[in-house]
Amino acid sequence: MRIAIVGAGIGGLATALSLEAAGFRDIAVYERVSEIRGLGVGINLLPHAMRELTELGLAERIAALGVAPSALSYFNRYGQPIWTEPRGLEAGYRWPQQSVHRGGLQLALLAAVQERLGDVVRTDHRLIEIVSGGDVDVARFETPSGPVELEADVIVAADGIHSSVRAQLFPDDGGPVWSGLTLWRGTAVVPTYLDGRTMIMAGDGEQKFVAYPLSAPDTAGRARVNFIAERRSAGSPDVDWNRAVDPAPIVELFADWRFDWLDVPATIAAADEILEYPMVDRDALPQWTFGRTTLLGDAAHAMYPNGSNGGSQAILDARTLAYHLATATTPADALAAYEADRRPVTARLLEMTRQTGPERVMQLAYERAPGGFDDVHDVIPADELAEIAAAYKRAAGFHPDVLNDRRSLTARRAS
Protein backbone atom coordinates (compact mmCIF):
# COMPACT_ATOMS: atom_id res chain seq x y z
CA MET A 1 0.00 0.00 0.00
CA ARG A 2 1.43 3.37 -1.07
CA ILE A 3 0.81 6.06 1.53
CA ALA A 4 1.64 9.75 1.05
CA ILE A 5 1.64 12.13 4.01
CA VAL A 6 1.41 15.87 3.33
CA GLY A 7 3.14 17.76 6.12
CA ALA A 8 6.12 16.93 8.34
CA GLY A 9 4.87 18.45 11.56
CA ILE A 10 4.04 16.50 14.70
CA GLY A 11 0.91 14.94 13.16
CA GLY A 12 2.55 13.94 9.90
CA LEU A 13 5.66 12.46 11.49
CA ALA A 14 3.61 10.62 14.14
CA THR A 15 1.55 9.17 11.30
CA ALA A 16 4.66 7.90 9.51
CA LEU A 17 5.92 6.27 12.73
CA SER A 18 2.51 4.77 13.50
CA LEU A 19 2.24 3.30 10.01
CA GLU A 20 5.74 1.85 10.20
CA ALA A 21 4.92 0.22 13.53
CA ALA A 22 1.79 -1.26 11.95
CA GLY A 23 3.85 -2.93 9.22
CA PHE A 24 3.64 -0.42 6.36
CA ARG A 25 6.84 0.48 4.49
CA ASP A 26 5.82 2.29 1.29
CA ILE A 27 5.47 5.65 3.02
CA ALA A 28 6.61 9.11 1.98
CA VAL A 29 6.24 12.46 3.75
CA TYR A 30 6.07 15.67 1.71
CA GLU A 31 6.93 19.00 3.34
CA ARG A 32 6.76 22.42 1.68
CA VAL A 33 9.71 24.05 3.53
CA SER A 34 13.26 23.44 2.37
CA GLU A 35 14.59 22.67 5.87
CA ILE A 36 12.84 21.33 8.97
CA ARG A 37 14.32 23.45 11.76
CA GLY A 38 12.16 22.57 14.75
CA LEU A 39 10.63 25.98 15.46
CA GLY A 40 8.15 26.97 18.15
CA VAL A 41 7.99 27.04 21.91
CA GLY A 42 6.56 24.64 24.50
CA ILE A 43 3.98 21.89 24.16
CA ASN A 44 2.36 19.56 26.66
CA LEU A 45 1.97 15.91 25.74
CA LEU A 46 -0.89 14.60 27.87
CA PRO A 47 -0.96 10.99 29.13
CA HIS A 48 -3.10 9.75 26.24
CA ALA A 49 -0.47 11.01 23.79
CA MET A 50 2.38 9.69 25.91
CA ARG A 51 0.72 6.26 25.92
CA GLU A 52 0.87 6.25 22.11
CA LEU A 53 4.45 7.53 21.97
CA THR A 54 5.44 4.93 24.59
CA GLU A 55 3.91 2.15 22.52
CA LEU A 56 5.91 3.48 19.56
CA GLY A 57 9.08 3.01 21.62
CA LEU A 58 9.76 6.73 22.06
CA ALA A 59 9.18 7.26 25.80
CA GLU A 60 12.81 7.69 26.84
CA ARG A 61 13.57 9.92 23.88
CA ILE A 62 10.65 12.20 24.71
CA ALA A 63 11.36 12.23 28.45
CA ALA A 64 14.89 13.50 27.75
CA LEU A 65 13.44 16.58 26.04
CA GLY A 66 11.74 18.17 29.06
CA VAL A 67 9.94 17.77 32.36
CA ALA A 68 7.06 15.61 33.60
CA PRO A 69 4.72 18.02 35.45
CA SER A 70 3.55 16.88 38.88
CA ALA A 71 0.51 19.15 39.07
CA LEU A 72 -1.63 21.71 37.28
CA SER A 73 -2.71 24.70 39.37
CA TYR A 74 -5.19 27.43 38.50
CA PHE A 75 -5.07 30.89 40.11
CA ASN A 76 -6.93 34.17 39.70
CA ARG A 77 -5.12 37.30 38.56
CA TYR A 78 -4.14 38.04 42.16
CA GLY A 79 -2.31 34.75 42.52
CA GLN A 80 -5.00 33.22 44.76
CA PRO A 81 -5.43 29.44 44.27
CA ILE A 82 -8.59 28.15 42.59
CA TRP A 83 -7.95 24.49 41.80
CA THR A 84 -4.98 22.12 41.83
CA GLU A 85 -4.88 18.59 40.48
CA PRO A 86 -2.07 16.05 40.13
CA ARG A 87 -0.88 15.24 36.62
CA GLY A 88 0.61 12.24 34.91
CA LEU A 89 1.86 9.42 37.10
CA GLU A 90 0.92 11.37 40.24
CA ALA A 91 -2.71 11.37 39.04
CA GLY A 92 -2.84 7.59 38.69
CA TYR A 93 -2.08 7.33 34.99
CA ARG A 94 0.17 4.57 33.73
CA TRP A 95 1.93 7.18 31.57
CA PRO A 96 3.36 10.60 32.43
CA GLN A 97 2.54 14.02 31.06
CA GLN A 98 5.57 15.60 29.38
CA SER A 99 6.30 19.29 28.85
CA VAL A 100 8.76 19.68 25.98
CA HIS A 101 9.89 22.16 23.36
CA ARG A 102 7.71 21.76 20.27
CA GLY A 103 10.65 22.12 17.92
CA GLY A 104 12.67 19.58 19.90
CA LEU A 105 9.77 17.14 19.70
CA GLN A 106 9.43 17.61 15.95
CA LEU A 107 13.16 16.97 15.41
CA ALA A 108 13.04 13.89 17.66
CA LEU A 109 10.15 12.47 15.65
CA LEU A 110 11.96 13.30 12.42
CA ALA A 111 15.06 11.46 13.63
CA ALA A 112 12.96 8.41 14.52
CA VAL A 113 11.33 8.43 11.07
CA GLN A 114 14.74 8.56 9.41
CA GLU A 115 16.04 5.71 11.57
CA ARG A 116 13.07 3.44 10.94
CA LEU A 117 12.05 4.31 7.39
CA GLY A 118 15.12 5.93 5.88
CA ASP A 119 15.07 8.96 3.60
CA VAL A 120 11.30 9.27 3.18
CA VAL A 121 10.83 12.95 4.11
CA ARG A 122 10.90 15.05 0.94
CA THR A 123 11.26 18.78 1.57
CA ASP A 124 10.61 21.60 -0.92
CA HIS A 125 7.34 19.97 -2.04
CA ARG A 126 4.46 22.46 -2.15
CA LEU A 127 1.13 20.74 -2.75
CA ILE A 128 -0.82 22.11 -5.71
CA GLU A 129 -3.82 19.79 -5.75
CA ILE A 130 -5.15 16.30 -5.13
CA VAL A 131 -7.21 14.52 -7.75
CA SER A 132 -9.36 11.53 -6.79
CA GLY A 133 -9.16 8.61 -9.17
CA GLY A 134 -10.99 5.56 -7.90
CA ASP A 135 -8.58 3.15 -6.23
CA VAL A 136 -5.85 5.80 -6.03
CA ASP A 137 -5.61 9.53 -5.54
CA VAL A 138 -3.06 11.69 -7.32
CA ALA A 139 -1.07 14.42 -5.55
CA ARG A 140 0.59 17.15 -7.56
CA PHE A 141 3.45 19.17 -6.08
CA GLU A 142 5.56 22.11 -7.14
CA THR A 143 9.29 21.68 -6.40
CA PRO A 144 12.43 23.67 -7.27
CA SER A 145 13.04 21.12 -10.04
CA GLY A 146 9.55 21.44 -11.47
CA PRO A 147 6.17 19.72 -11.05
CA VAL A 148 5.97 16.29 -9.39
CA GLU A 149 2.97 13.98 -9.65
CA LEU A 150 2.41 10.78 -7.67
CA GLU A 151 -0.26 8.19 -7.09
CA ALA A 152 -1.09 6.83 -3.64
CA ASP A 153 -3.54 4.35 -2.20
CA VAL A 154 -3.97 6.72 0.76
CA ILE A 155 -3.10 10.40 1.12
CA VAL A 156 -2.99 11.86 4.63
CA ALA A 157 -3.31 15.64 4.80
CA ALA A 158 -1.43 16.67 7.93
CA ASP A 159 -0.55 20.11 6.61
CA GLY A 160 -1.65 22.22 9.54
CA ILE A 161 -4.14 24.94 10.33
CA HIS A 162 -3.63 26.56 6.90
CA SER A 163 -4.04 23.21 5.14
CA SER A 164 -4.04 23.50 1.36
CA VAL A 165 -5.85 20.15 1.16
CA ARG A 166 -8.63 21.39 3.41
CA ALA A 167 -8.88 24.54 1.30
CA GLN A 168 -9.30 22.41 -1.83
CA LEU A 169 -11.91 20.15 -0.23
CA PHE A 170 -13.82 23.03 1.41
CA PRO A 171 -13.19 26.15 -0.72
CA ASP A 172 -15.92 28.10 1.11
CA ASP A 173 -14.75 27.12 4.59
CA GLY A 174 -13.08 30.43 5.35
CA GLY A 175 -9.89 30.95 7.31
CA PRO A 176 -8.99 30.45 10.97
CA VAL A 177 -11.54 31.83 13.43
CA TRP A 178 -10.10 34.38 15.85
CA SER A 179 -11.12 34.23 19.50
CA GLY A 180 -10.38 37.91 20.15
CA LEU A 181 -7.33 36.92 22.21
CA THR A 182 -3.68 37.53 21.40
CA LEU A 183 -0.96 35.24 22.76
CA TRP A 184 2.68 36.10 23.40
CA ARG A 185 4.81 33.01 23.84
CA GLY A 186 8.40 32.55 24.90
CA THR A 187 10.83 30.74 27.14
CA ALA A 188 12.98 32.17 29.92
CA VAL A 189 15.37 30.96 32.61
CA VAL A 190 13.93 32.09 35.95
CA PRO A 191 13.95 31.00 39.61
CA THR A 192 11.88 27.88 40.11
CA TYR A 193 8.38 28.35 41.51
CA LEU A 194 6.23 26.13 43.73
CA ASP A 195 7.65 22.57 43.58
CA GLY A 196 9.59 23.16 40.34
CA ARG A 197 7.32 20.80 38.38
CA THR A 198 3.93 22.52 38.42
CA MET A 199 2.13 23.91 35.39
CA ILE A 200 0.30 27.10 36.37
CA MET A 201 -2.49 29.14 34.82
CA ALA A 202 -3.45 32.49 36.32
CA GLY A 203 -6.10 34.98 35.29
CA ASP A 204 -9.44 34.82 33.50
CA GLY A 205 -11.08 35.21 30.10
CA GLU A 206 -9.72 38.73 29.60
CA GLN A 207 -6.10 38.23 30.61
CA LYS A 208 -4.13 35.14 31.51
CA PHE A 209 -0.62 33.87 32.15
CA VAL A 210 0.49 30.25 31.74
CA ALA A 211 3.88 28.79 32.68
CA TYR A 212 5.47 25.38 32.97
CA PRO A 213 9.07 24.20 33.32
CA LEU A 214 10.95 22.69 30.39
CA SER A 215 14.06 21.77 32.38
CA ALA A 216 15.07 20.61 35.82
CA PRO A 217 16.46 23.30 38.17
CA ASP A 218 20.15 24.07 37.85
CA THR A 219 22.50 24.39 40.83
CA ALA A 220 21.34 27.98 41.35
CA GLY A 221 17.70 26.93 41.55
CA ARG A 222 16.79 28.30 38.12
CA ALA A 223 15.03 26.49 35.29
CA ARG A 224 13.86 27.19 31.77
CA VAL A 225 10.12 27.71 31.63
CA ASN A 226 7.73 28.08 28.76
CA PHE A 227 5.18 30.86 29.17
CA ILE A 228 2.11 32.19 27.41
CA ALA A 229 0.84 35.70 28.12
CA GLU A 230 -2.67 36.30 26.84
CA ARG A 231 -4.86 39.40 26.48
CA ARG A 232 -8.18 40.15 24.80
CA SER A 233 -7.82 42.89 22.21
CA ALA A 234 -9.75 44.76 19.54
CA GLY A 235 -9.24 44.68 15.80
CA SER A 236 -8.30 41.78 13.55
CA PRO A 237 -5.22 39.61 14.02
CA ASP A 238 -2.11 39.38 11.88
CA VAL A 239 -1.81 35.61 11.45
CA ASP A 240 1.97 35.33 11.42
CA TRP A 241 3.13 32.39 13.53
CA ASN A 242 6.75 33.44 13.94
CA ARG A 243 6.63 37.22 14.40
CA ALA A 244 8.99 38.35 17.14
CA VAL A 245 7.87 41.38 19.18
CA ASP A 246 9.28 43.77 21.76
CA PRO A 247 8.64 42.40 25.27
CA ALA A 248 8.31 45.81 26.93
CA PRO A 249 4.59 46.43 26.15
CA ILE A 250 3.70 42.91 27.31
CA VAL A 251 5.67 43.37 30.52
CA GLU A 252 3.66 46.53 31.14
CA LEU A 253 0.34 44.70 30.62
CA PHE A 254 1.31 42.33 33.45
CA ALA A 255 3.12 44.87 35.65
CA ASP A 256 0.94 44.14 38.72
CA TRP A 257 1.11 40.35 38.43
CA ARG A 258 3.78 39.78 41.07
CA PHE A 259 2.85 36.84 43.24
CA ASP A 260 4.59 35.45 46.31
CA TRP A 261 5.56 32.40 44.23
CA LEU A 262 6.19 33.90 40.75
CA ASP A 263 7.15 37.30 39.33
CA VAL A 264 5.22 37.36 36.04
CA PRO A 265 6.58 40.61 34.53
CA ALA A 266 10.14 39.56 35.35
CA THR A 267 9.55 36.23 33.63
CA ILE A 268 8.28 37.94 30.47
CA ALA A 269 11.19 40.41 30.52
CA ALA A 270 13.70 37.54 30.77
CA ALA A 271 12.52 35.85 27.56
CA ASP A 272 15.08 35.07 24.88
CA GLU A 273 12.46 35.98 22.29
CA ILE A 274 8.71 36.59 22.33
CA LEU A 275 6.52 35.45 19.46
CA GLU A 276 3.04 36.86 18.92
CA TYR A 277 0.16 34.63 17.87
CA PRO A 278 -3.57 35.17 17.49
CA MET A 279 -5.60 32.53 19.33
CA VAL A 280 -7.44 30.93 16.44
CA ASP A 281 -9.13 27.65 15.58
CA ARG A 282 -11.09 26.21 12.66
CA ASP A 283 -14.77 25.30 12.55
CA ALA A 284 -15.63 21.61 12.81
CA LEU A 285 -16.04 19.91 9.44
CA PRO A 286 -18.89 17.63 8.33
CA GLN A 287 -16.48 15.26 6.56
CA TRP A 288 -12.74 14.52 6.55
CA THR A 289 -12.38 11.83 3.90
CA PHE A 290 -12.79 12.24 0.14
CA GLY A 291 -11.79 9.36 -2.08
CA ARG A 292 -8.49 8.04 -0.74
CA THR A 293 -7.56 11.34 0.97
CA THR A 294 -8.26 12.20 4.62
CA LEU A 295 -7.44 15.04 6.98
CA LEU A 296 -5.46 14.71 10.23
CA GLY A 297 -4.37 16.96 13.09
CA ASP A 298 -4.81 20.72 12.77
CA ALA A 299 -5.88 20.32 9.14
CA ALA A 300 -8.95 18.51 10.47
CA HIS A 301 -9.59 20.08 13.86
CA ALA A 302 -7.36 22.99 14.85
CA MET A 303 -8.47 24.10 18.31
CA TYR A 304 -7.64 26.68 20.96
CA PRO A 305 -4.83 25.68 23.36
CA ASN A 306 -7.27 25.56 26.30
CA GLY A 307 -6.61 22.15 27.78
CA SER A 308 -3.21 21.72 26.07
CA ASN A 309 -4.63 19.14 23.70
CA GLY A 310 -3.91 20.05 20.07
CA GLY A 311 -0.66 18.13 19.60
CA SER A 312 -1.92 15.21 21.67
CA GLN A 313 -5.03 14.88 19.50
CA ALA A 314 -2.91 14.80 16.34
CA ILE A 315 -0.93 11.88 17.79
CA LEU A 316 -4.19 10.07 18.62
CA ASP A 317 -5.34 10.68 15.04
CA ALA A 318 -2.13 9.15 13.72
CA ARG A 319 -2.34 6.03 15.83
CA THR A 320 -6.06 5.53 15.15
CA LEU A 321 -5.55 5.86 11.40
CA ALA A 322 -2.68 3.35 11.41
CA TYR A 323 -4.75 0.92 13.50
CA HIS A 324 -7.63 0.96 11.04
CA LEU A 325 -5.41 0.73 7.97
CA ALA A 326 -3.79 -2.35 9.53
CA THR A 327 -7.05 -4.06 10.50
CA ALA A 328 -9.68 -3.06 7.93
CA THR A 329 -10.40 -5.07 4.80
CA THR A 330 -9.87 -2.15 2.39
CA PRO A 331 -8.33 1.32 2.56
CA ALA A 332 -11.78 2.83 2.04
CA ASP A 333 -13.14 0.91 5.04
CA ALA A 334 -10.12 2.01 7.11
CA LEU A 335 -10.59 5.69 6.30
CA ALA A 336 -14.29 5.47 7.10
CA ALA A 337 -13.58 3.81 10.47
CA TYR A 338 -10.85 6.37 11.28
CA GLU A 339 -13.21 9.27 10.61
CA ALA A 340 -16.04 7.64 12.56
CA ASP A 341 -13.73 7.26 15.56
CA ARG A 342 -12.05 10.63 15.51
CA ARG A 343 -14.29 13.28 13.91
CA PRO A 344 -17.11 13.31 16.51
CA VAL A 345 -14.65 13.27 19.42
CA THR A 346 -12.59 16.16 18.12
CA ALA A 347 -15.69 18.17 17.19
CA ARG A 348 -16.92 17.89 20.77
CA LEU A 349 -13.48 18.80 22.09
CA LEU A 350 -13.29 21.82 19.79
CA GLU A 351 -16.65 22.97 21.16
CA MET A 352 -15.41 22.58 24.74
CA THR A 353 -12.23 24.57 24.09
CA ARG A 354 -14.35 27.41 22.74
CA GLN A 355 -16.07 27.35 26.13
CA THR A 356 -12.55 27.58 27.73
CA GLY A 357 -12.36 23.84 28.49
CA PRO A 358 -10.93 23.05 31.94
CA GLU A 359 -9.96 26.72 32.30
CA ARG A 360 -13.63 27.36 32.99
CA VAL A 361 -12.73 27.33 36.69
CA MET A 362 -10.75 30.57 36.23
CA GLN A 363 -13.60 32.31 34.46
CA LEU A 364 -16.10 31.22 37.10
CA ALA A 365 -13.85 32.61 39.83
CA TYR A 366 -13.64 35.92 37.96
CA GLU A 367 -17.39 36.12 37.36
CA ARG A 368 -18.30 35.28 40.95
CA ALA A 369 -15.49 37.11 42.74
CA PRO A 370 -13.81 39.64 40.40
CA GLY A 371 -12.02 41.29 43.30
CA GLY A 372 -10.66 38.05 44.72
CA PHE A 373 -11.71 35.80 47.60
CA ASP A 374 -10.56 34.46 50.95
CA ASP A 375 -11.40 30.85 50.06
CA VAL A 376 -12.36 29.73 46.56
CA HIS A 377 -14.93 27.31 47.98
CA ASP A 378 -16.89 30.33 49.16
CA VAL A 379 -17.60 31.07 45.48
CA ILE A 380 -17.19 27.69 43.70
CA PRO A 381 -18.04 24.44 45.51
CA ALA A 382 -15.35 21.77 45.48
CA ASP A 383 -17.53 19.27 43.62
CA GLU A 384 -18.21 21.81 40.85
CA LEU A 385 -14.49 22.36 40.38
CA ALA A 386 -13.84 18.63 40.29
CA GLU A 387 -16.58 17.97 37.74
CA ILE A 388 -15.27 20.64 35.33
CA ALA A 389 -11.86 18.96 35.35
CA ALA A 390 -13.29 15.44 35.04
CA ALA A 391 -15.72 16.33 32.24
CA TYR A 392 -12.94 17.69 30.06
CA LYS A 393 -10.78 14.62 30.63
CA ARG A 394 -13.66 12.36 29.65
CA ALA A 395 -14.35 14.33 26.47
CA ALA A 396 -10.67 14.42 25.51
CA GLY A 397 -10.17 10.71 26.15
CA PHE A 398 -7.70 10.95 28.97
CA HIS A 399 -9.66 10.39 32.14
CA PRO A 400 -7.41 7.93 34.01
CA ASP A 401 -10.15 5.35 34.53
CA VAL A 402 -10.82 5.30 30.78
CA LEU A 403 -7.29 5.66 29.45
CA ASN A 404 -5.68 3.05 31.69
CA ASP A 405 -8.24 0.41 30.64
CA ARG A 406 -8.62 1.30 26.96
CA ARG A 407 -7.49 -1.25 24.40
CA SER A 408 -4.18 -0.60 22.69
CA LEU A 409 -4.09 1.01 19.26
CA THR A 410 -1.07 -1.13 18.34
CA ALA A 411 -1.86 -3.43 15.41
CA ARG A 412 0.07 -5.18 12.63
CA ARG A 413 -1.27 -5.53 9.13
CA ALA A 414 -1.83 -9.04 7.84
CA SER A 415 1.03 -10.28 5.63
Secondary structure as UniProt FT lines:
FT   STRAND          3..6
FT   HELIX           10..21
FT   TURN            22..23
FT   STRAND          27..30
FT   STRAND          42..45
FT   HELIX           47..55
FT   TURN            56..57
FT   HELIX           59..63
FT   TURN            64..65
FT   STRAND          71..75
FT   TURN            77..78
FT   STRAND          81..86
FT   HELIX           88..91
FT   STRAND          98..101
FT   HELIX           102..117
FT   STRAND          121..122
FT   STRAND          126..133
FT   TURN            134..135
FT   STRAND          136..143
FT   TURN            144..145
FT   STRAND          146..152
FT   STRAND          154..157
FT   TURN            161..162
FT   HELIX           164..169
FT   TURN            171..172
FT   STRAND          177..191
FT   TURN            194..195
FT   STRAND          198..203
FT   STRAND          207..213
FT   TURN            219..220
FT   STRAND          222..232
FT   TURN            241..242
FT   STRAND          243..245
FT   HELIX           248..253
FT   TURN            254..256
FT   HELIX           264..269
FT   STRAND          274..281
FT   STRAND          289..290
FT   TURN            291..292
FT   STRAND          293..295
FT   HELIX           298..301
FT   TURN            306..307
FT   HELIX           310..327
FT   HELIX           331..354
FT   TURN            355..356
FT   HELIX           357..359
FT   HELIX           360..368
FT   TURN            370..371
FT   HELIX           376..378
FT   HELIX           382..396
FT   HELIX           400..403
FT   TURN            404..405
//
